[in-house]
Amino acid sequence: MSETATAASAQRFLNPARYDADGFDTATAHLLRVTIEWFESKGKAAVMAETRSDEWYSDFIAFLAREKAFATLLTPARDGGGDTAKRWDTRRNARFNEILGFYGLPYWYAWQVTALGLGPIWQSDNAAARARAAKLLEEGAIFAFGLSEREHGADIYQTDMLLTPDGGGGFHASGGKYYIGNGNLAGMVSVFGRRADVEGPDGYLFFAADSSHPAYRLIRNVVRGQMYVSAFELDDYPVGPEDILHSGREAFEAALNTINVCKFNLGFCAIGMAEHCYYETINQAENRVLFGKRVTEFGQVRRILTEAYARLLAAKLYGARAVDYVRNATLEDRRYLLYTPINKMQVTTEGERIVSLLGEVISAKGFERDSYFDAAKNIIGGLPKLEGTVHVNRALTLKFLPGYLFGAAPLEPAPKRDDAADDEFLFAQGPTRGLSRIAFPDWRPVFEARAEFANVALLREQAEALVEMVQVAPLTPEQMSDDLDFQQSLAQLFTLIPYAQLILECADLEGTPDDIVEVIFEWLVRDFSTAAIDLYGKASSTPEQQAWALGAIRKPVIDEARDERVYAEIRGLAGVYEMAA
């Protein structure tokens, strides 16, 4: 394999063996490197053995506390006491998500639910609660987000956590919560409930609870694993004014805005998991000989590895560009509210698909107990289902469809944001209403800039066809109101367009080679065609919609010379990284 091909492919994946955290400030670079070093020093055998156990990872929590990892990464500058290393910086948080996912979703989970638990606190005007959270973070505490309930899931319109006034300005809280990560040891649990004496949205309350309080009863871990996904009950838990984070409709909006921020993390965890699985797969395939040929020389293996590579690089490009839109968000520019659910549901689904594809290549090796692959394949499917299912997030994207497809707002693409700055807007997002009124510019120019690329041009044709479809074969009243299955199919088609747009924007900013872009779009064209066929087959599809669906199918342009160059890159990944035993 040529050194050029090896170097090119190695640059596109996270490579712990040569990670230098280039582009990050000194404090961030140190933290990212020591996190990698902690896992590598622990070794693959120990990490994998513990991942399959139900023993709490106390040594990992101790490492995080020692390095003040959560205090550094999850304390907004406003509450950082003048420490310039402390800020909520979406770019570096995305990388930390990727690194934790690379070594195992259970490790990432402690980070994710801590971020969720902090969301309502950092949005609160309760200075005492914020100061308490900052102090606990500095001491190495973890946090929890008490939203879900066994009967209602994360339906925040329904909650059985009741708060009864105590006559002195506080409350007594009683009720249970379920699926609450870190609920075993959280220094503060942000708990969502409702006042027993107030009906409707005005009765909502977010308050902070302490998991060590006698009135906090930890029931059990509802999953088997290192991570602690708790069920707990509060029994006349005393809630003072100093514990109240939000009340009324503001509490409802704090819940949604917290999820807006934190569901973004899931895509980067999926990317890290898929990257590690890819290393294990390519190492196995390149070094295994069957019937006198390396496994990587078989035609079907070449196709699978190329598809998985294209999908993984697409996810990385999309996520990196979506970071820019999150960091540039304002009350006047809320485009991020479309791009975050796509990162949550599209990228996590792609991660699951990539690992499934790779499973066809790594085969029996992927079931070995000392492989990362075995642990990943059994848990990566959880990511699309956290912080709102794929179905919920797809349905959410349809609110943006008219504004995006027919947008003509005078907005520029978001500037690239590599600066070490605090993303303070994330905790001042304002009301959660008005998604359908969010403005978008014309999406076509970014496609037109690559019009000479055959597969980019084909996807542009398919996007234009979707615009035509919603005009000439629109949803029937029944499809718009009750047919959620049909809406899911339409959303699947729609989200491919902003997904492709951000991929192109990032490819231009990062100088991604033309070969990579064309291979990525080859698979996007296939995906659009597949989704069109799915819409054709829906029970409620009209004759006009069926005719549209057949007309939207395109065969991507195949270029054998291009594919040879890309596959040389892929084979160049063999031997680049393997986790220390």
C-alpha positions in Angstrom: 0.0 0.0 0.0 1.4 3.4 -0.9 2.4 5.8 1.9 0.3 8.5 0.3 -2.9 6.4 0.5 -2.1 5.4 4.1 -1.5 9.0 5.1 -4.6 10.3 3.4 -7.0 7.8 5.1 -5.3 8.1 8.5 -6.0 11.9 8.4 -9.8 11.3 8.1 -10.2 9.1 11.1 -9.5 9.6 14.8 -6.2 7.9 15.4 -5.3 7.6 19.0 -1.8 6.3 18.1 -0.9 9.7 16.7 -3.4 12.1 18.1 -1.9 15.5 18.8 -5.2 17.6 19.3 -3.9 20.0 16.7 -6.0 23.2 16.6 -7.1 23.1 20.2 -5.8 25.3 23.0 -3.3 23.9 25.5 -5.7 23.0 28.2 -8.1 21.3 25.8 -5.3 19.4 24.0 -4.0 18.1 27.3 -7.4 16.9 28.4 -8.1 15.1 25.1 -4.7 13.4 25.1 -4.8 12.3 28.7 -8.2 10.8 28.2 -6.9 8.7 25.3 -3.8 7.8 27.3 -6.0 6.6 30.2 -7.9 4.2 28.0 -4.8 3.0 26.2 -3.0 2.4 29.5 -5.9 0.5 30.8 -5.7 -1.7 27.8 -8.3 -3.3 25.5 -8.8 -6.5 27.5 -9.6 -4.7 30.7 -11.9 -2.1 28.9 -13.8 -4.8 27.1 -14.1 -7.1 30.2 -15.5 -4.2 32.2 -17.8 -3.1 29.4 -19.5 -6.5 29.6 -19.8 -6.3 33.4 -22.3 -4.5 35.6 -19.6 -3.0 37.8 -19.7 0.8 38.2 -16.6 2.4 36.5 -15.4 4.2 39.7 -11.9 4.4 38.3 -13.1 6.3 35.3 -15.1 8.7 37.4 -12.1 9.2 39.6 -9.9 9.9 36.5 -12.5 12.5 35.3 -12.5 14.1 38.7 -8.7 14.2 38.9 -8.4 15.8 35.5 -11.4 18.1 36.2 -12.7 17.0 32.9 -16.4 17.8 33.4 -15.5 21.0 35.3 -13.4 22.2 32.3 -15.7 21.1 29.5 -19.2 21.6 31.0 -18.9 24.8 33.0 -20.0 27.9 31.0 -17.7 30.8 31.3 -20.3 32.8 33.2 -20.0 30.3 36.1 -16.3 29.4 35.7 -14.9 31.9 38.3 -12.6 33.5 35.8 -10.9 30.2 34.8 -10.2 30.7 31.1 -10.1 26.9 30.4 -13.8 26.6 31.6 -16.4 27.1 28.9 -19.1 25.2 27.0 -17.4 24.9 23.7 -19.4 22.8 21.2 -16.4 22.1 19.0 -14.3 20.5 21.7 -17.2 18.8 23.3 -17.9 17.1 20.0 -14.4 15.8 20.0 -14.7 14.6 23.6 -17.9 12.7 22.6 -16.1 11.1 19.7 -13.2 10.0 21.9 -15.4 8.5 24.6 -17.5 6.7 22.0 -14.4 5.4 20.4 -13.6 3.5 23.7 -17.2 2.6 24.6 -20.7 3.9 24.8 -20.9 3.1 28.6 -18.1 5.6 29.3 -19.7 8.2 27.1 -23.0 7.8 28.9 -21.7 9.2 32.2 -20.7 12.3 30.3 -24.0 12.6 28.3 -26.3 12.4 31.3 -24.1 14.9 33.3 -24.5 17.4 30.4 -28.2 16.8 30.4 -28.5 17.3 34.2 -26.6 20.6 33.9 -28.8 22.0 31.1 -31.7 23.2 33.3 -29.2 24.5 35.9 -27.2 26.6 33.5 -30.4 28.0 32.0 -31.7 29.0 35.4 -31.6 32.5 37.0 -31.0 30.7 40.4 -27.5 31.9 41.1 -27.2 29.8 44.2 -28.0 26.6 42.3 -25.5 27.5 39.6 -22.8 28.2 42.1 -23.5 24.9 43.8 -23.2 23.1 40.5 -20.0 24.8 39.6 -18.5 23.9 42.9 -19.6 20.2 42.6 -18.1 20.0 39.1 -14.8 21.3 40.4 -14.9 18.6 43.1 -15.5 15.9 40.4 -19.2 15.3 40.8 -21.5 13.9 38.2 -25.0 15.0 37.4 -28.4 13.6 36.3 -31.5 14.6 34.4 -34.7 13.5 36.1 -37.2 13.8 33.2 -38.3 10.3 32.1 -40.9 8.2 34.0 -41.7 4.6 33.6 -45.3 5.2 32.5 -44.7 8.4 30.4 -41.2 8.0 29.1 -39.9 11.5 28.2 -43.4 12.9 27.5 -43.0 16.1 29.4 -46.7 16.9 29.0 -47.3 14.1 31.5 -45.5 13.7 34.8 -46.5 12.0 38.1 -43.8 13.8 40.1 -46.0 16.0 42.3 -44.9 18.9 44.4 -47.1 20.0 47.3 -46.6 23.5 48.8 -45.2 23.4 52.4 -46.6 26.7 53.4 -43.2 28.4 53.6 -42.4 29.1 50.0 -41.1 25.5 49.3 -42.6 22.1 48.4 -42.5 18.5 49.3 -41.9 16.3 46.2 -43.1 12.8 45.8 -43.0 10.5 42.8 -40.7 8.3 40.7 -38.4 8.7 37.8 -37.1 6.0 35.5 -34.2 5.6 33.0 -32.2 8.3 34.9 -28.4 7.9 34.2 -26.0 8.7 37.0 -29.0 8.6 39.4 -26.9 6.5 41.8 -24.3 9.2 42.7 -25.4 12.5 41.1 -24.4 15.5 43.2 -27.4 17.3 41.7 -30.4 15.7 39.8 -32.4 18.2 37.8 -36.0 16.8 38.4 -39.0 17.8 36.3 -42.4 17.7 38.1 -45.6 19.6 38.5 -47.3 21.4 41.4 -50.3 19.5 42.9 -52.2 22.8 43.4 -51.8 24.3 39.9 -53.4 23.0 36.7 -51.8 23.2 33.2 -48.4 24.5 32.1 -48.2 27.0 34.9 -47.8 24.1 37.3 -44.5 22.7 35.8 -41.4 22.9 38.0 -37.7 22.0 37.6 -35.9 21.6 40.8 -32.5 20.2 42.0 -32.4 17.1 44.2 -29.4 15.5 45.9 -29.1 11.7 45.4 -27.6 11.3 48.9 -30.6 12.8 50.7 -32.6 10.4 52.9 -35.8 11.2 51.1 -34.2 10.2 47.8 -34.7 6.4 47.4 -32.5 4.7 44.8 -34.4 1.6 43.6 -32.1 -0.1 41.1 -30.1 0.0 37.9 -32.7 -0.9 35.2 -30.0 -2.1 32.8 -27.1 -4.5 33.1 -23.9 -2.6 32.4 -21.3 -0.4 33.8 -23.5 2.7 33.4 -26.1 3.2 36.0 -29.5 3.9 34.5 -31.5 4.3 37.6 -35.0 4.1 38.9 -35.5 6.3 42.0 -38.3 7.7 44.1 -38.7 10.9 46.1 -40.8 10.5 49.3 -41.7 13.9 50.7 -38.4 15.3 49.5 -38.0 18.9 50.8 -37.6 21.4 48.0 -36.6 24.9 49.2 -36.6 28.1 47.1 -32.9 27.6 46.6 -33.6 24.3 44.8 -36.1 25.6 42.3 -34.6 26.1 38.9 -37.6 26.9 36.7 -41.4 27.2 37.1 -44.3 27.3 34.7 -43.8 27.3 31.0 -40.2 28.2 31.5 -39.6 24.7 33.0 -41.1 23.1 29.9 -38.9 25.1 27.7 -35.8 24.4 29.8 -36.5 20.7 29.2 -36.8 21.0 25.5 -33.8 23.4 25.2 -31.6 21.0 27.2 -32.5 18.2 24.9 -31.8 20.5 21.9 -28.2 21.0 23.2 -27.5 17.5 24.3 -29.0 15.3 21.7 -26.4 16.8 19.4 -23.8 14.7 21.3 -25.2 11.4 20.2 -24.0 11.6 16.6 -20.4 12.1 17.6 -20.5 9.1 19.9 -21.8 7.0 17.0 -18.9 8.3 14.8 -16.3 7.3 17.4 -17.8 3.8 17.8 -17.9 3.3 14.0 -14.3 4.4 13.6 -13.0 1.9 16.1 -15.1 -0.8 14.5 -13.7 0.2 11.1 -10.1 -0.2 12.3 -10.8 -3.7 13.7 -12.5 -4.7 10.5 -9.9 -3.5 8.1 -7.1 -5.0 10.1 -8.8 -8.3 10.1 -9.8 -8.2 6.4 -6.5 -7.0 5.0 -4.5 -9.7 6.9 -6.8 -12.6 6.4 -6.3 -14.9 3.3 -9.1 -17.0 2.0 -9.0 -19.1 -1.2 -5.6 -17.6 -2.0 -6.8 -14.0 -1.8 -6.9 -11.3 0.9 -10.4 -10.7 2.1 -10.1 -7.1 1.0 -9.6 -8.3 -2.6 -13.1 -9.8 -2.8 -15.6 -7.7 -4.8 -18.4 -7.8 -2.3 -16.0 -6.8 0.5 -14.7 -4.0 -1.5 -18.2 -2.7 -2.0 -19.1 -3.0 1.7 -15.9 -1.3 2.9 -16.3 1.5 0.4 -19.9 2.1 1.4 -19.1 2.1 5.1 -16.2 4.5 4.5 -18.3 6.9 2.5 -21.1 6.9 5.1 -18.6 7.4 7.9 -16.9 10.3 6.2 -20.2 11.8 5.3 -21.3 11.7 9.0 -18.0 13.3 10.1 -18.3 16.1 7.5 -22.0 16.8 8.4 -21.3 16.8 12.2 -18.3 19.1 11.8 -20.3 21.6 9.8 -23.4 21.4 12.1 -21.1 22.5 14.9 -20.6 25.8 13.1 -24.3 26.4 13.0 -24.7 25.6 16.7 -21.9 27.9 17.6 -23.2 30.8 15.4 -26.8 30.5 16.6 -28.7 33.5 17.7 -32.4 34.4 18.3 -32.3 35.7 14.7 -30.6 32.6 13.3 -32.0 29.4 14.6 -31.1 27.1 11.7 -29.3 24.9 14.2 -32.7 23.6 15.3 -33.0 21.6 12.0 -29.4 20.5 12.0 -29.3 19.2 15.6 -32.1 16.6 15.2 -30.5 15.5 11.9 -27.2 14.9 13.8 -29.1 13.0 16.4 -31.1 10.7 14.2 -29.4 10.6 10.8 -25.8 10.3 12.1 -26.7 7.8 14.8 -28.6 5.7 12.3 -25.7 5.9 9.9 -23.4 4.7 12.7 -25.6 1.7 13.4 -25.7 1.0 9.6 -22.0 1.2 9.3 -21.4 -1.3 12.1 -23.9 -3.6 10.5 -22.2 -3.4 7.2 -18.8 -4.0 8.7 -20.2 -7.0 10.5 -20.5 -8.7 7.1 -16.8 -8.4 6.6 -15.3 -9.0 10.1 -17.7 -11.9 10.4 -16.9 -14.3 13.3 -14.1 -12.1 14.6 -16.8 -9.6 15.5 -18.2 -12.0 18.1 -14.9 -12.5 20.0 -15.1 -11.4 23.6 -11.9 -9.4 23.4 -13.0 -7.4 20.4 -14.4 -3.9 20.6 -16.7 -4.8 17.7 -18.6 -7.4 19.8 -19.4 -4.8 22.5 -20.2 -2.0 20.0 -22.6 -4.0 17.8 -24.7 -4.9 20.7 -25.2 -1.4 22.0 -24.8 1.2 19.2 -28.4 0.6 18.3 -29.3 2.4 21.5 -28.1 5.8 20.2 -30.9 6.4 17.7 -33.4 5.7 20.5 -32.0 8.1 23.1 -33.1 11.8 23.6 -36.2 11.2 21.4 -36.4 8.3 18.9 -35.5 8.5 15.3 -39.3 8.7 14.6 -39.8 11.7 16.9 -36.8 13.6 15.4 -37.8 12.8 11.8 -41.3 14.1 12.5 -39.7 17.2 14.0 -37.8 18.0 10.8 -41.0 18.2 8.8 -41.8 21.5 10.6 -38.8 22.9 8.7 -39.6 21.5 5.3 -41.5 24.5 3.8 -39.1 27.1 5.2 -36.0 25.1 4.0 -37.2 23.9 0.5 -38.6 27.3 -0.4 -36.3 29.5 1.6 -34.9 32.7 0.2 -33.8 34.5 3.4 -30.7 36.8 3.0 -28.6 34.5 5.3 -25.0 33.5 4.6 -23.6 30.1 5.4 -22.4 30.0 9.0 -18.7 31.1 9.4 -16.3 28.3 10.4 -15.8 28.3 14.2 -12.5 26.9 15.5 -12.1 29.6 18.2 -11.8 28.7 21.9 -15.0 30.5 22.9 -18.0 29.9 25.2 -21.2 29.1 23.4 -23.4 31.1 25.8 -26.4 31.2 23.6 -27.1 27.6 24.2 -28.3 28.5 27.7 -30.4 31.5 26.5 -32.2 29.9 23.5 -35.5 31.5 24.4 -39.0 30.1 23.6 -39.2 26.8 21.8 -42.1 27.9 19.6 -42.1 29.0 16.0 -40.0 26.3 14.3 -42.0 26.5 11.1 -41.2 30.2 10.9 -37.4 29.8 11.1 -35.8 31.3 8.0 -33.4 29.6 5.6 -31.6 30.8 2.5 -31.8 29.2 -0.9 -30.1 25.7 -0.5 -29.2 25.5 -4.2 -26.0 27.6 -4.5 -23.9 25.1 -2.6 -25.0 22.3 -5.0 -24.5 24.6 -8.0 -20.9 25.2 -6.9 -20.3 21.5 -7.5 -22.5 21.1 -10.6 -19.8 19.5 -12.6 -19.7 16.5 -10.2 -22.0 13.8 -11.6 -23.5 12.5 -8.4 -23.8 15.9 -6.7 -25.8 16.9 -9.9 -28.0 13.8 -9.6 -28.9 14.5 -6.0 -29.6 18.1 -6.9 -32.1 16.7 -9.5 -33.7 14.6 -6.8 -34.0 17.5 -4.4 -35.7 19.6 -7.1 -38.0 16.7 -7.7 -39.0 16.8 -4.0 -39.8 20.5 -4.3 -42.0 19.6 -7.3 -43.6 16.8 -5.4 -44.8 18.9 -2.5 -46.3 21.3 -5.0 -48.0 18.9 -7.6 -48.6 15.8 -5.4 -48.9 17.2 -1.9 -49.9 15.3 1.2 -53.6 14.6 1.5 -55.4 15.9 4.6 -55.3 12.4 6.1 -51.6 12.1 5.4 -51.0 15.5 7.0 -53.0 14.8 10.1 -52.9 11.1 11.1 -50.6 9.1 8.7 -47.4 9.3 10.7 -46.0 6.4 8.7 -46.2 8.3 5.4 -44.8 11.4 7.1 -41.8 9.4 8.3 -41.1 8.5 4.7 -41.4 12.1 3.5 -39.1 13.2 6.3 -36.5 10.6 5.3 -36.4 12.1 1.8 -36.3 15.7 3.0 -33.5 15.3 5.6 -31.2 14.0 2.9 -31.1 17.5 1.4 -29.8 19.5 4.4 -27.6 16.6 5.2 -26.0 16.8 1.8 -25.8 20.6 1.9 -23.8 20.6 5.1 -21.5 17.8 3.8 -20.7 20.0 0.8 -20.2 23.1 2.8 -17.7 21.2 5.1 -16.0 19.6 2.2 -15.3 23.0 0.7 -14.0 24.4 4.0 -11.8 21.4 4.7 -10.6 20.8 1.1 -12.0 17.3 1.0 -10.8 15.6 -2.2 -13.3 15.4 -5.1 -13.1 11.6 -5.1 -14.4 11.4 -1.6 -17.2 13.8 -2.2 -18.4 11.9 -5.3 -18.3 8.6 -3.5 -20.3 10.0 -0.7 -22.9 11.4 -3.1 -23.1 8.1 -4.9 -24.5 6.6 -1.7 -26.7 9.7 -1.0 -28.3 9.2 -4.5 -28.9 5.6 -3.7 -30.5 6.5 -0.4 -32.8 9.0 -2.0 -33.9 6.4 -4.5 -34.5 3.9 -1.8 -36.6 6.3 0.2 -38.6 7.2 -2.9 -39.4 3.5 -3.4 -40.4 3.3 0.3 -42.8 6.3 -0.2 -44.2 4.6 -3.4 -45.2 1.5 -1.4 -46.9 3.3 1.5 -50.5 2.2 1.9 -51.8 5.8 1.5 -49.6 7.0 -1.4 -51.7 8.6 -4.1 -51.3 7.8 -7.8 -49.6 11.2 -8.3 -47.2 10.4 -5.4 -46.4 7.0 -6.8 -45.7 8.5 -10.2 -43.4 11.1 -8.6 -41.6 8.4 -6.6 -40.7 6.4 -9.7 -39.6 9.5 -11.5 -37.3 10.5 -8.7 -35.2 7.3 -8.9 -31.7 7.8 -10.2 -28.8 5.4 -10.8 -25.5 7.0 -9.5 -22.6 7.5 -11.8 -19.9 4.8 -11.3 -16.3 5.7 -11.9 -14.0 2.7 -11.7 -10.8 4.8 -11.6 -12.1 7.0 -8.8 -13.2 3.9 -6.9 -9.8 2.4 -7.2 -8.2 5.5 -5.7 -10.7 5.6 -2.8 -10.2 1.9 -2.1 -6.5 2.4 -2.0 -7.1 4.9 0.8 -9.4 2.4 2.6 -6.8 -0.4 2.5 -4.3 2.1 3.7 -6.1 2.1 7.0 -5.0 -1.4 7.7 -2.4 -1.5 10.5 -2.8 2.3 11.3 -4.3 1.7 14.7 -5.0 -1.2 17.0 -5.8 -0.7 20.7 -3.1 -1.9 23.1 -3.9 -5.2 24.7 
